Amino acid sequence: MGAVHFIANGRGAERPAGGLHLERLPVGAAVDWQAAVMMECRRQGALSPMLFAFLERAGLLDRCTFLASDGADDPLRFRYLGAPTRAFFGRGWARGMIGQPDQDDPHQALAQRFAAEYLEAVEGGVPVLNRVVISGLSAVPLVYQHTLIGWKDRAGRRAVLSCMDVSVAGHA
């Protein structure tokens, strides 16, 4: 038996991430569509179904990933996974992660680093813009720019919208 096979559990890669690099960018460096989403969020002032209607009408929903908690003590849970996330991590991972806490991601190193970014977007009250490079999970690193927009309501529920643009990513 000369080959080694990794058995997938339907939740993504079975090997550890090689690395995550985050480079903070000024919010003014957001691409046009990310800036439009930030403006719409500012205009609405609160997370509402109207934001998702805007994203759908504009054809932007599939570029976004959305996480939300059910209560103040509940973790952020994956509610919607956009096309870039599904394409990179795979359909099995996406099916397994919908409704699950972000920290239950089998890619723990990534989950922990992103959790800090999500917290900053929620607690800081301003969008966070990063250039992101994820390496070690595929032959080609995933390079993209994301804008994280966070909310927290009076009851302590939290939400984060990640607007991912892979067209300005450049090379790793």
Summary of the structure (lengths in Angstrom):
residues: 172
radius of gyration: 16.2
end to end distance: 36.0
largest distance: 61.6
contacts: 490
relative contact order: 0.23
helix: 36%
strand: 26%
